[in-house]
């Protein structure tokens, strides 16, 4: 995901514009968190290797925003698998996580520290290269409903992210009553180091019935097998309870699309970095 300067035109369209509270810090269940998913399609003749230098430059800018407390995190996710019939719709996704339904970038002082006296020219060049190589083709904003993240979350050690995009079989269904049991199950998996995190979010913008989905569940793990085989009985959760919850989920949720991503570039939370160095 990009800095607000690059997204300005899109943000104006939406009047403002993710798997979550910080993927690097434990967040209060009451805390608000918004995930911006920005989908990129590589222009003809370009590969992900061409996009990497650009995204790493955005990473530096967004790391400055994270360090200043303006953002929770930024991530680049390379698409590995998708159930989307149009597999070529986009090639990778960048994600910004914010505590507000807006994106606050790095301060002018922070950008000057990165680019020196040529901030305006360097930013304009970055945006031009970005639009040329990997233009944005879609954007979504999600609000976290509930989540559990491992206190020791490290993207480089748990880089696989599985995203389930969901519609309610019955639009009037009380799906929120299932989030408690789902979180309890995920918490056991996090406690046993089988998952690094779990999240359920609601689609905020753009939201319409033609979209086909309104909820998302994210699981992050060290491997694909750990992420997708995360619903078995464990310790404090008996098999009968697991089976009952799975039945309730099947009756309530219809997974209309599933995608698998690998976290390739990401910012680090200052507190997490300090803890890791001890």
C-alpha positions as CSV (number, residue, x, y, z in Angstrom):
1,X,0.0,0.0,0.0
2,X,1.0,3.5,-0.7
3,X,1.4,6.8,1.0
4,X,-1.6,9.1,1.0
5,X,0.0,11.2,-1.8
6,X,-0.1,8.3,-4.2
7,X,-3.7,7.4,-3.2
8,X,-5.1,10.9,-3.2
9,X,-7.3,10.6,-6.2
10,X,-8.7,7.3,-5.1
11,X,-9.3,8.5,-1.6
12,X,-11.3,11.5,-3.0
13,X,-13.5,9.0,-4.9
14,X,-14.3,7.2,-1.7
15,X,-14.3,10.3,0.5
16,X,-11.6,8.7,2.7
17,X,-10.9,5.3,1.9
18,X,-7.3,-5.9,5.6
19,X,-6.0,-10.2,8.2
20,X,-6.6,-6.8,11.7
21,X,-5.2,-5.0,14.7
22,X,-1.5,-4.7,14.4
23,X,0.3,-7.7,12.9
24,X,3.0,-7.0,15.4
25,X,1.5,-5.9,18.6
26,X,-1.3,-7.1,20.9
27,X,-4.3,-4.8,20.5
28,X,-7.2,-4.3,22.9
29,X,-10.4,-6.0,21.7
30,X,-12.0,-2.5,22.1
31,X,-9.4,-0.8,19.9
32,X,-10.5,0.1,16.4
33,X,-8.4,-1.1,13.5
34,X,-8.9,-0.6,9.8
35,X,-7.2,-2.5,7.1
36,X,-6.7,-1.0,3.6
37,X,-6.2,-3.7,0.9
38,X,-4.8,-2.3,-2.3
39,X,-4.6,-4.7,-5.3
40,X,-1.9,-4.3,-7.9
41,X,-1.8,-5.7,-11.4
42,X,1.6,-5.8,-13.1
43,X,1.7,-4.0,-16.4
44,X,2.6,-6.1,-19.5
45,X,6.2,-7.0,-19.6
46,X,6.9,-6.5,-15.9
47,X,7.3,-9.1,-13.1
48,X,7.2,-9.0,-9.4
49,X,10.9,-8.4,-9.3
50,X,10.4,-5.1,-11.1
51,X,7.8,-4.1,-8.5
52,X,10.0,-5.0,-5.5
53,X,12.3,-2.0,-5.6
54,X,9.3,0.3,-5.7
55,X,7.5,-1.4,-2.8
56,X,10.7,-1.3,-0.7
57,X,10.8,2.4,-1.2
58,X,7.2,2.7,0.0
59,X,8.2,0.4,2.9
60,X,10.8,2.9,4.0
61,X,8.3,5.7,3.9
62,X,5.6,3.7,5.7
63,X,8.2,2.5,8.3
64,X,8.7,6.2,9.1
65,X,4.9,6.5,9.6
66,X,4.9,3.5,11.9
67,X,7.8,4.8,13.9
68,X,5.9,8.1,14.4
69,X,2.8,6.3,15.5
70,X,0.8,7.4,12.4
71,X,0.2,3.8,11.1
72,X,0.1,0.4,12.7
73,X,1.7,-1.4,9.9
74,X,2.4,-1.9,6.2
75,X,2.7,-5.2,4.3
76,X,3.4,-6.4,0.8
77,X,1.7,-9.8,0.0
78,X,2.5,-11.9,-3.0
79,X,-0.4,-14.0,-4.3
80,X,0.4,-17.7,-4.2
81,X,-3.0,-19.3,-4.8
82,X,-6.6,-18.1,-5.4
83,X,-10.0,-19.6,-6.1
84,X,-10.8,-16.5,-8.2
85,X,-11.8,-17.6,-11.7
86,X,-10.1,-14.5,-13.0
87,X,-6.7,-15.5,-11.6
88,X,-5.0,-12.6,-13.5
89,X,-7.2,-9.9,-12.0
90,X,-4.3,-8.7,-9.8
91,X,-0.8,-10.0,-9.0
92,X,-0.1,-8.8,-5.4
93,X,-1.6,-6.8,-2.6
94,X,-0.3,-4.1,-0.3
95,X,-1.9,-3.6,3.0
96,X,-2.0,-0.7,5.4
97,X,-3.3,-1.0,9.0
98,X,-4.4,2.1,10.8
99,X,-6.2,2.8,14.1
100,X,-8.4,5.4,12.2
101,X,-10.4,5.1,9.0
102,X,-7.9,7.3,7.3
103,X,-4.2,7.0,6.3
104,X,-1.6,9.1,7.9
105,X,1.7,9.0,6.2
106,X,5.2,10.0,7.4
107,X,5.7,13.6,8.5
108,X,7.5,16.1,6.2
109,X,10.5,15.9,8.5
110,X,10.6,12.1,8.2
111,X,10.4,12.2,4.4
112,X,13.2,14.8,4.3
113,X,15.3,12.5,6.4
114,X,14.8,9.8,3.7
115,X,15.0,11.9,0.6
116,X,17.0,15.0,1.7
117,X,16.1,18.2,-0.2
118,X,14.6,16.4,-3.1
119,X,11.4,15.1,-1.4
120,X,8.9,16.4,-4.0
121,X,10.9,15.2,-7.0
122,X,11.7,11.8,-5.5
123,X,8.1,11.2,-4.5
124,X,6.8,12.2,-7.9
125,X,9.2,9.8,-9.5
126,X,8.2,7.0,-7.2
127,X,4.6,7.5,-7.9
128,X,5.2,7.6,-11.7
129,X,7.2,4.3,-11.6
130,X,4.5,2.8,-9.4
131,X,1.7,3.7,-11.8
132,X,3.8,2.4,-14.8
133,X,4.8,-1.0,-13.4
134,X,2.1,-2.0,-10.9
135,X,-1.0,0.2,-11.1
136,X,-3.8,-0.1,-8.5
137,X,-6.8,-2.0,-9.9
138,X,-9.0,-2.3,-6.7
139,X,-9.1,-1.1,-3.1
140,X,-11.1,-2.2,0.0
141,X,-11.3,-1.0,3.6
142,X,-12.1,-3.5,6.3
143,X,-12.9,-3.0,10.0
144,X,-11.7,-5.5,12.6
145,X,-14.5,-7.3,14.4
146,X,-12.2,-9.4,16.6
147,X,-8.7,-10.8,16.5
148,X,-5.9,-12.7,18.3
149,X,-2.3,-12.2,17.5
150,X,0.8,-14.0,19.0
151,X,2.8,-11.6,21.2
152,X,5.9,-12.8,19.4
153,X,4.5,-12.4,15.9
154,X,7.3,-12.2,13.3
155,X,6.3,-11.9,9.7
156,X,9.6,-13.5,8.4
157,X,8.9,-16.6,10.5
158,X,5.2,-16.9,9.8
159,X,4.8,-15.5,6.3
160,X,1.8,-17.4,5.0
161,X,-1.6,-15.6,5.2
162,X,-4.8,-17.3,4.2
163,X,-7.8,-15.0,3.4
164,X,-11.4,-16.3,3.3
165,X,-13.8,-13.9,1.8
166,X,-17.3,-14.7,3.1
167,X,-21.0,-14.0,2.5
168,X,-23.7,-14.8,4.9
169,X,-26.1,-17.5,3.8
170,X,-28.8,-15.6,5.6
171,X,-28.2,-11.8,5.6
172,X,-30.1,-11.6,8.9
173,X,-27.9,-14.3,10.6
174,X,-26.4,-13.4,14.0
175,X,-22.8,-14.1,12.9
176,X,-21.3,-12.1,15.7
177,X,-22.4,-14.7,18.2
178,X,-19.9,-17.1,16.5
179,X,-16.9,-14.8,16.9
180,X,-16.4,-15.7,20.5
181,X,-16.1,-19.5,19.9
182,X,-14.1,-18.9,16.8
183,X,-11.6,-16.7,18.7
184,X,-11.4,-19.2,21.5
185,X,-10.4,-21.9,19.0
186,X,-7.9,-19.6,17.3
187,X,-6.5,-18.6,20.7
188,X,-5.7,-22.3,21.4
189,X,-3.9,-22.6,18.1
190,X,-1.9,-19.4,18.8
191,X,-1.1,-20.7,22.2
192,X,0.2,-23.9,20.7
193,X,2.2,-22.0,18.1
194,X,0.2,-23.5,15.2
195,X,-1.1,-20.0,14.2
196,X,0.5,-16.7,14.5
197,X,-2.7,-14.8,14.3
198,X,-6.4,-14.9,13.5
199,X,-8.8,-12.1,12.5
200,X,-12.4,-11.6,11.4
201,X,-13.3,-8.3,9.7
202,X,-16.3,-6.6,8.1
203,X,-16.1,-4.9,4.7
204,X,-16.7,-1.1,5.1
205,X,-15.9,0.4,1.7
206,X,-17.0,-0.3,-1.1
207,X,-19.9,-2.4,0.2
208,X,-22.7,-3.6,-2.0
209,X,-24.6,-6.8,-2.7
210,X,-22.9,-7.1,-6.1
211,X,-19.6,-7.4,-4.2
212,X,-20.5,-11.0,-3.3
213,X,-18.9,-10.9,0.2
214,X,-19.0,-8.8,3.3
215,X,-16.8,-10.6,5.9
216,X,-13.2,-11.8,5.9
217,X,-11.4,-14.3,8.1
218,X,-7.6,-14.3,8.1
219,X,-5.2,-16.9,9.4
220,X,-1.4,-16.4,9.5
221,X,1.0,-19.2,10.1
222,X,4.5,-20.6,9.3
223,X,3.2,-22.9,6.6
224,X,0.1,-23.4,4.4
225,X,-0.7,-26.7,6.1
226,X,-0.6,-25.1,9.6
227,X,-2.9,-22.3,8.3
228,X,-5.6,-24.5,6.7
229,X,-5.5,-27.4,9.2
230,X,-6.2,-25.2,12.1
231,X,-9.7,-26.4,13.2
232,X,-9.0,-29.6,15.0
233,X,-9.5,-30.3,18.7
234,X,-6.7,-29.0,20.9
235,X,-6.3,-29.2,24.7
236,X,-8.9,-27.0,26.2
237,X,-11.3,-27.3,23.2
238,X,-13.0,-30.8,23.0
239,X,-13.6,-32.4,19.7
240,X,-17.4,-32.2,20.2
241,X,-17.2,-28.4,20.6
242,X,-15.0,-28.2,17.5
243,X,-17.5,-30.2,15.5
244,X,-20.5,-28.1,16.7
245,X,-18.7,-24.9,15.8
246,X,-17.8,-26.1,12.3
247,X,-21.5,-27.1,11.7
248,X,-22.6,-23.6,12.8
249,X,-20.0,-22.0,10.6
250,X,-21.0,-24.0,7.5
251,X,-24.7,-23.1,8.1
252,X,-23.8,-19.4,8.5
253,X,-20.9,-18.7,6.3
254,X,-20.3,-19.3,2.6
255,X,-16.7,-18.9,1.6
256,X,-17.0,-17.3,-1.9
257,X,-13.2,-16.9,-2.4
258,X,-10.1,-18.1,-0.7
259,X,-6.6,-16.7,-1.4
260,X,-3.2,-17.6,-0.1
261,X,-0.5,-14.9,0.2
262,X,3.2,-14.7,1.3
263,X,4.3,-11.7,3.3
264,X,7.3,-10.6,1.3
265,X,8.0,-7.0,2.6
266,X,6.7,-5.5,5.8
267,X,7.3,-2.8,8.4
268,X,8.3,-3.6,12.0
269,X,6.6,-2.3,15.1
270,X,9.2,-0.3,17.1
271,X,8.1,-2.1,20.4
272,X,8.4,-5.5,18.8
273,X,11.8,-4.7,17.4
274,X,13.0,-3.6,20.8
275,X,11.6,-6.8,22.4
276,X,13.4,-9.0,19.9
277,X,16.7,-7.3,20.5
278,X,16.7,-8.1,24.2
